[in-house]
Amino acid sequence: MSTLAVKVGVALGMVATVVSFFPLFRLLMGECFFEQGCGEYENVQVIGVALASCLVGVVAAWGVARLVRMMGRREQ
């Protein structure tokens, strides 16, 4: 892949990771985290949300890098 495609993919993947963290957190943890706690496995759930957010970022980075690469080929 071209370096431009990789750079754009990584930048947008990092943005997608940060942006998706809080909606995923609210979706998977609910209100229990903010009020009384989620119980015994609360820390594992938070780590799971962080990993899911990272997965969203990786998928977004790969997709954007592929898209930029295809657009670059089309211009040539």
MARBA-3410 file (N, C-alpha, C, O; in Angstrom, 1 decimal):
76
0.8,-1.2,0.0,0.0,0.0,0.0,0.9,1.2,0.0,2.0,1.2,0.5 ~ 0.4,2.3,-0.5,1.1,3.5,-0.6,1.2,4.1,0.8,0.3,3.8,1.7 ~ 2.2,4.9,1.1,2.3,5.5,2.4,1.2,6.5,2.7,0.8,6.6,3.9 ~ 0.7,7.2,1.7,-0.5,8.1,1.9,-1.7,7.3,2.4,-2.4,7.7,3.4 ~ -2.0,6.2,1.8,-3.1,5.3,2.2,-3.0,4.9,3.6,-3.9,4.9,4.4
-1.8,4.5,4.0,-1.5,4.0,5.4,-1.7,5.1,6.4,-2.2,5.0,7.4 ~ -1.1,6.3,6.1,-1.2,7.4,7.0,-2.6,7.9,7.2,-3.0,8.2,8.3 ~ -3.4,8.0,6.1,-4.8,8.4,6.2,-5.6,7.3,7.0,-6.4,7.7,7.8 ~ -5.3,6.1,6.7,-6.0,5.0,7.4,-5.7,5.0,8.9,-6.6,4.8,9.7 ~ -4.5,5.2,9.3,-4.1,5.2,10.7,-4.7,6.4,11.4,-5.2,6.3,12.5
-4.7,7.5,10.8,-5.2,8.7,11.4,-6.7,8.6,11.6,-7.2,8.9,12.7 ~ -7.4,8.1,10.6,-8.9,8.0,10.8,-9.2,6.8,11.7,-10.3,6.8,12.3 ~ -8.4,5.8,11.7,-8.6,4.7,12.7,-8.5,5.1,14.1,-9.2,4.7,15.0 ~ -7.5,6.0,14.4,-7.3,6.5,15.8,-8.5,7.4,16.1,-9.0,7.3,17.3 ~ -9.0,8.2,15.2,-10.2,9.0,15.5,-11.4,8.1,15.7,-12.2,8.4,16.7
-11.6,7.1,14.9,-12.7,6.2,15.1,-12.7,5.4,16.5,-13.7,5.2,17.1 ~ -11.5,5.1,16.9,-11.3,4.4,18.2,-11.8,5.3,19.3,-12.5,4.9,20.2 ~ -11.3,6.6,19.3,-11.7,7.5,20.4,-13.2,7.8,20.3,-13.9,7.9,21.4 ~ -13.7,8.1,19.1,-15.1,8.4,19.0,-16.0,7.3,19.4,-17.1,7.5,19.9 ~ -15.6,6.1,19.1,-16.5,4.9,19.4,-16.5,4.4,20.8,-17.3,3.6,21.2
-15.5,4.9,21.6,-15.3,4.4,22.9,-16.6,4.7,23.8,-17.1,3.8,24.5 ~ -17.0,5.9,23.9,-18.1,6.3,24.8,-19.4,5.8,24.4,-20.2,5.3,25.3 ~ -19.8,5.7,23.1,-21.1,5.1,22.8,-21.0,3.6,23.1,-22.0,3.0,23.6 ~ -19.9,2.9,22.8,-19.8,1.5,23.2,-19.9,1.3,24.7,-20.5,0.3,25.2 ~ -19.2,2.2,25.4,-19.2,2.1,26.9,-20.7,2.2,27.4,-21.1,1.4,28.3
-21.4,3.2,26.9,-22.8,3.4,27.4,-23.7,2.2,26.9,-24.6,1.8,27.7 ~ -23.4,1.7,25.7,-24.2,0.5,25.2,-23.9,-0.7,26.0,-24.9,-1.4,26.4 ~ -22.7,-1.0,26.3,-22.4,-2.3,26.9,-22.4,-2.3,28.4,-22.7,-3.3,29.1 ~ -22.1,-1.1,29.0,-22.0,-1.0,30.5,-23.4,-0.5,31.0,-23.7,-0.9,32.2 ~ -24.1,0.3,30.3,-25.4,0.8,30.8,-25.2,1.9,31.9,-24.1,2.5,31.9
-26.2,2.1,32.7,-26.1,3.1,33.7,-25.5,2.5,35.0,-25.2,3.3,35.9 ~ -25.3,1.2,35.1,-24.8,0.7,36.4,-23.4,1.2,36.7,-23.1,1.4,37.9 ~ -22.6,1.5,35.8,-21.2,2.0,36.0,-21.3,3.3,36.7,-20.4,3.6,37.6 ~ -22.2,4.2,36.3,-22.2,5.5,36.8,-23.0,5.6,38.2,-22.8,6.6,38.9 ~ -23.8,4.7,38.5,-24.6,4.8,39.7,-24.1,3.9,40.8,-23.5,4.4,41.8
-24.3,2.6,40.7,-23.9,1.7,41.9,-22.8,0.8,41.6,-22.4,0.0,42.5 ~ -22.3,0.7,40.4,-21.2,-0.2,40.0,-21.8,-1.4,39.3,-23.0,-1.7,39.5 ~ -21.1,-2.1,38.5,-21.6,-3.2,37.7,-21.3,-4.6,38.3,-21.5,-5.6,37.7 ~ -20.8,-4.6,39.5,-20.6,-5.9,40.2,-19.1,-6.4,40.1,-18.2,-5.6,39.9 ~ -19.0,-7.7,40.2,-17.7,-8.3,40.4,-16.8,-8.2,39.1,-15.6,-8.0,39.3
-17.4,-8.2,38.0,-16.6,-8.2,36.7,-16.6,-6.9,36.0,-16.4,-6.8,34.8 ~ -16.7,-5.8,36.8,-16.7,-4.5,36.2,-15.4,-4.1,35.5,-15.5,-3.6,34.4 ~ -14.3,-4.4,36.0,-13.0,-4.1,35.4,-12.8,-4.9,34.1,-12.3,-4.3,33.1 ~ -13.2,-6.1,34.1,-13.1,-6.9,32.9,-14.0,-6.3,31.8,-13.7,-6.3,30.6 ~ -15.2,-5.9,32.2,-16.1,-5.3,31.2,-15.5,-4.0,30.6,-15.7,-3.8,29.4
-14.9,-3.2,31.4,-14.3,-1.9,30.9,-13.2,-2.3,29.9,-13.0,-1.6,28.9 ~ -12.4,-3.3,30.3,-11.3,-3.7,29.3,-11.9,-4.3,28.0,-11.4,-4.0,27.0 ~ -13.0,-5.0,28.1,-13.7,-5.5,26.9,-14.2,-4.3,26.1,-14.1,-4.4,24.8 ~ -14.7,-3.3,26.7,-15.2,-2.1,25.9,-14.0,-1.5,25.2,-14.1,-1.1,24.0 ~ -12.9,-1.3,25.9,-11.7,-0.7,25.3,-11.2,-1.6,24.1,-10.8,-1.1,23.1
-11.2,-2.9,24.3,-10.8,-3.8,23.2,-11.7,-3.7,22.0,-11.3,-3.7,20.8 ~ -13.0,-3.6,22.3,-14.0,-3.5,21.2,-13.8,-2.2,20.4,-14.0,-2.1,19.2 ~ -13.5,-1.1,21.2,-13.3,0.2,20.6,-12.0,0.1,19.7,-12.0,0.7,18.6 ~ -11.0,-0.6,20.1,-9.8,-0.7,19.3,-10.1,-1.5,18.1,-9.5,-1.2,17.0 ~ -10.9,-2.5,18.2,-11.3,-3.3,17.0,-12.0,-2.5,16.0,-11.8,-2.6,14.8
-12.9,-1.6,16.5,-13.6,-0.7,15.6,-12.6,0.2,14.8,-12.7,0.5,13.6 ~ -11.6,0.7,15.6,-10.5,1.5,15.0,-9.7,0.8,13.9,-9.4,1.3,12.9 ~ -9.4,-0.5,14.2,-8.6,-1.3,13.3,-9.4,-1.5,12.0,-8.8,-1.4,10.9 ~ -10.6,-1.8,12.1,-11.5,-2.1,10.9,-11.6,-0.8,10.1,-11.6,-0.8,8.9 ~ -11.8,0.3,10.8,-12.0,1.6,10.1,-10.7,2.0,9.4,-10.7,2.4,8.2
-9.5,1.8,10.0,-8.2,2.1,9.4,-8.0,1.2,8.2,-7.5,1.7,7.2 ~ -8.3,0.0,8.3,-8.0,-0.9,7.2,-9.0,-0.6,6.0,-8.5,-0.5,4.9 ~ -10.2,-0.3,6.3,-11.2,0.1,5.3,-10.8,1.4,4.6,-10.9,1.5,3.3 ~ -10.4,2.4,5.3,-10.0,3.7,4.7,-8.7,3.5,3.9,-8.6,4.1,2.8 ~ -7.8,2.8,4.4,-6.5,2.6,3.7,-6.8,1.9,2.3,-6.2,2.3,1.3
-7.7,0.9,2.4,-8.0,0.2,1.1,-8.8,1.1,0.2,-8.5,1.1,-1.1 ~ -9.7,2.0,0.7,-10.4,2.9,-0.1,-9.5,3.9,-0.8,-9.6,4.2,-2.0 ~ -8.6,4.5,0.0,-7.6,5.5,-0.5,-6.7,4.8,-1.6,-6.4,5.4,-2.6 ~ -6.3,3.6,-1.3,-5.5,2.9,-2.3,-6.2,2.7,-3.6,-5.6,2.8,-4.7 ~ -7.5,2.3,-3.5,-8.3,2.1,-4.8,-8.5,3.4,-5.5,-8.5,3.4,-6.7
-8.7,4.5,-4.8,-8.9,5.8,-5.4,-7.6,6.2,-6.1,-7.6,6.8,-7.2 ~ -6.4,5.9,-5.5,-5.1,6.2,-6.1,-4.9,5.4,-7.4,-4.4,6.0,-8.4 ~ -5.3,4.2,-7.4,-5.2,3.4,-8.6,-6.1,3.9,-9.7,-5.7,3.9,-10.9 ~ -7.2,4.4,-9.4,-8.2,4.9,-10.3,-7.7,6.1,-11.0,-8.0,6.3,-12.2 ~ -7.0,7.0,-10.3,-6.4,8.2,-10.9,-5.3,7.9,-11.9,-5.1,8.7,-12.8
-4.6,6.8,-11.7,-3.5,6.5,-12.6,-4.0,5.9,-13.9,-3.2,5.6,-14.8
END
